[in-house]
Amino acid sequence: MVGPVHRLLYLPGNLRCFPQGFVFVDPRLQAIVEAQGVFLRWEALDLGYDDRTLAMLVRQRMIHRVRRGAYTFGNIWRSASPEGRHRIRCRAVMRSLGEGVALSHVSSLVMHDVATWGVDLSRVHVTRLDDGAGRIEPDVVHHRGRTTASDLEVVGGLVVVRADRALMEALTTTGVEPGLVLADSAQHRNVVRPEQVERMRHEMQRWPGIRSAQLVVRLTDGRAESPGETRVRYVCWEQGLPKPDLQVKIWDSYGQLVAITDFGWEAQKLYGEFDGMQKYGRLLKPGQTSGDAITKEKEREDLVRELTGYGMIRYIWSQLDDHRQLAFRTQRMLRRAA
């Protein structure tokens, strides 16, 4: 026996659950979750559970109630990112609503692994395929829209609205900054191509909210690699600062590529970097810590200064909410570098 156990509960099939920090696993339910994303109440009842047992497991956080009649394991839910939890919600909704709907708007984009920021992920967006009425429920937004077979595709086993259309749908319902995060990520990850978005922009010219969507399309740059980089770009546009170039390559005197900076203002002789722990996680090599990666980044920054004589500005996530302060700091560095 591993670790202290204060009491032992016996569940259907003589399955054991340790409430003191142990993970509850029923192989039969686990197989359903692996295949479908969630298990439903009736499936648990068929396996010998009852509503009292399910409620007890929810209270003890062994399972998580995703929506009425749909569950996943508690450890899966707690370890999931906001987008990961939204994907679980999508699977729960689709298991409940069946073939009459397709995931659309931001829900389709999340299924395509597009990064998000500033959008509500607590509700799943679906488009009715059965002429059902549009309505808003606590965890589902039902949209009415004309769709054909060519507007739909299958992602992860679920029917979703095609990514380029879903992006334009989402852009009509979000603000410019959250929408730009979606659009940059969709293009950076090759989920949509610029020509696809341009075509959809023309097809949807009379849709409500299309003006905001058209602005986002004009600002989109798929070279932005993260929501943080996109938000820095947005602040520069919003506050009237010079537009930065992205992913600027730095070469040494031997023609060797030594660095790629997130931002570059060549006329003002300034480079910029967005720092995030997720970024350092991507940079880690086997046996390397985040501190090692940060030190390596600082050494790279010093080399860039030495080779180019340019200044360097760094941004972190906590600075992005104060647009005026970030713009003031950037403007000051642009003047100093120039």
N, C-alpha and C positions, 0 to 999 in steps of 0.2 A: 504494500500500500504506500502511495506517494503522498507525503505531507499529512497534516492533521485533518481528521474527518470527525465532525461533531455529531452528525446524524446521517443516515442513509435512507433514501427514498426508493421504493420499488415501483416501477412504472410498467405499463403493458409489455408483455414479452420478457418479464424479469429484467428489464433495462434499469440500470442504476444511474442515479443523478446525485452529484455531490454539490449541495448548495454553497459550500464554503469555497468559492472560487474555481471550482472545477467546471469543465465544459460538458454540457449535456449533448449527447449524440445518440440518436436512434438511427441505425444504418438504413432502415426502411424510409424514414422521413428524409434522411440525408440524400438518398438516391433521388427522391422527388425534387429536393432543392437544387441539386446539381443539374438536373435535367430542365426544371421549370423556373428556377429562381426563387420560388416560394412554395410552401405546401398549404393546401386549403383545409378548412375545418372538416369538411366531409371526408377528406382523405385520412385525417387523423382519427376521426370517429370509426372509420372502417378498419383501422389498425388496432382498435381497442381502447382508445382514449375517450374521455368524456369532457364536457365543458368545464367541470370543476378542476380537472387535472390541467387542462390548457390554461385556465385562469391562474392556477398556482404557478405554473412554469413561467408565465408572463410576469407575475409579481416577483419571482426570484431571478428574473432577467436571463433565464435559460433559453427562452424563445422571445422573439419580439413580434408584436402584432403590427404588421405593416399597414393594413386596412381591415375593415370588417371581414372576417372569415379568411384572412390570408396571413401567414406567418413565415418567419425565417428564424434561424438560430441566432441567439443573442450575440455571440462572439462575432458572427459575420456582420451583423448590423453595426456593432460598436467599432469595428475596425475599418468600416467602409468610409470613403471620402464622401463629401456632399453629392458629387456626381454619381458615385457608386450607390449611394442610398436611393438616388432618383431612379437609377436603372432597376433597382429592386422594386421600387414603387411601380415603375412601368410594367414590369412582369406581373405584378399582382393585379393591376388594373386590366391588363390584356387577358389574363386568365378569367377575370370576372365578366368582362364585356364581350369577349369572343370576337367573331369575324365581322361584326358590324362597325368596327372602328379601325383606324390606323393611327399610330403615334405620329404627332406632327409638332410644328413649332419647335420650341427648345427641347422637348422630349425626344424628338427625332435626332436632333443634333447631339444630345448627350449619348444616345445609343451609338452614334457615329464617333464617339470619343472626342468631341469638340470641347475645349476648355470653356468654362463659364466664369463670370464674375457679375455680381449685382443683379442677378435674376432670381426670381422665386422658384425654388426647386421643390417646394412642398406640395405643389399640385402638378399632376400629369396632364399634358395637353394631347387631346385626340381629335381627329377629324372624322365626322360621321360618314360612313360609306353606305348607310341604309336609309338615308333621308330622315334620320332622327333629328329631334329638335336640338338646337344649340342651348346650352345651359351651363351653369357653374355649380359644382358640388364641392363639399369641403376639401376633397383631394383630387378632383378631376375637373378640367375645363373641356367641355364638349363644343367643338367648332363645326359649323356647317360650311361646306365648300365643295365646289364642283371638282371632282377628281376622276381621272381615267386610269386604266391599268398602267400607263406609262408614267404616271405620277407616283407610283408606289414601288417599293423594293423591300427585300427582306434582310434585316440585320439582326444577327444573334437569334435567329429563329422567330423574330417578331416582324409583323407588317408595319412599315413606317413610310411616311411621306418622303419622297426623294430629297436628298440633302440640300440641293440648291433651292428648291421651293421652300423647304422647311426653314432655311436661313432667312429668306426674304419674309416669310410669315413671321418669324421671330423678330425681325428688325422693325416690323410695323407695330409691335407691341412693347418694345423696350426703349429705354433712353439711348442716346447716342453713344455714351461711354460703354455701357454694358453690351450694346449691339456691336460696337467696334471690337470688343474682346472676342465675341462670337465669330465675327467675320474674319478677323486676322487669324484666329486659330483654325477655322475651317479651311482657309487657303493654305496656311503653313503646313497643315497635316494632309494636304491634298485630298480633303474630303469634297471640296468643290473647286472648280477652276474659274478664273475671272470671267471667261466668256460665258459660262453657264449663268453666273450671277447677273451679268449684263443682260442676257436674254430674258431672265425672269423679271428683271427690273422693268423692261419694256412691256412684258405681258401683264404686269400687275400695276400699271400706271394709275388705274382708277380705284385701287384698293385704299381703304382708310389707313392713314398712317404712312403712306408710301413716301411722303416728302422726307421724313426722318430717315427712312430706309435708304433713300437715294443719297442722302448726305453721307451715311455710313459707307455706302459702296464707294463713293468718291474718295473717302479717307482710308480705305482698307489697304493694308500692305502685308502680304503674306510672309514677309521676311521677319516680322516680329515673332519671337520664339516663345513668349510667355505673356500672360495677362499683365504682369508688371511692366514689361516693355511697351505693351499697347497703351497702358494707362499713362505712361510718361509721354508717349507720342500725343495722346489726346490732350494732355495739359498744355503741351507746346502749341498745339493748334488753337485750343480754347483761349489761351492767354496771349496769343499773337506773337509767340517767339519764333525764331527761325526754325524751319523744318529740318530735323536731323536726318542724315542718311543712316541706314541700318546695316548691321553686320559688315563693318568696315575692316578690310584686311590690311594688316601692317606687315611690311617686308623689311628684312635687313639689307645691308649693303651687298650681300652675296645672293640676293634674290630668293632667300628662304622666308617662308611664311612663319612669322613668330607669334602673331596674335590676331584675333578677330574681336573687335570691340562692338558692343551692342549699339552704340550711337556715335555719330561723328558729325561735327560742324566744321568742315574743312576751312571755310572762309574765316571763321573765328579761331581756328587752331585749338579746338577742344574736342576731346573724346569723352564718352560717357558709358557707364556700366550700371546695370540693374543687378543688385545683390539679393539673392534669396536662398534660403537653406535648401530648397528643392533643387536649385541650380547646382549648389555644391554637392548635393547627393548624386547628381548625374556625373559630376567630375571625379568622384571617388574611384580610386583604383583598389584592388585587393589589399587589405591590411591598412588602408589609409583612412584617417579620421577627417571629420569636417574641418577641424583646426588645421590639419595638414593642407587641405585643399585651399583654405583661405590664405594661408601663408604663400602657397604657390601662386595664387591669383595676385597677391600684393607684389611678388617678385616680377610677375609678368607685367604688371602696371608700371613698375619702375623701369623695366626694359623699354616699354613703349615710350615713356617720357624721354628716356635717354636717346632713343633712335630718332624721335620726331621733334622733340622740344615742345610738344603740345601739352596743354593742361588736361586734367582728368577730373570728372565729377562722378560721384557714385550716388545711386538712389537706393533706398530700402522701402519695403512695403508700407511701413508705418507712416512714411512721408506723403503717400499718394492721396490721402484724403484732404489735405490742405493745399488746394490748387494754387492759391495766391502765394503762399510761402514757398512752395516748390518752384513756381515760376520766378519769384524774386531771386531765389538762390541760383537758379540756372542763368538768369540774365546777368547776375553779378559775375558768375564764372565765365560767361561768354565775353564780357567786357574785359575782365582781367586777362584772359588768355589772349585776346586779340591785341 
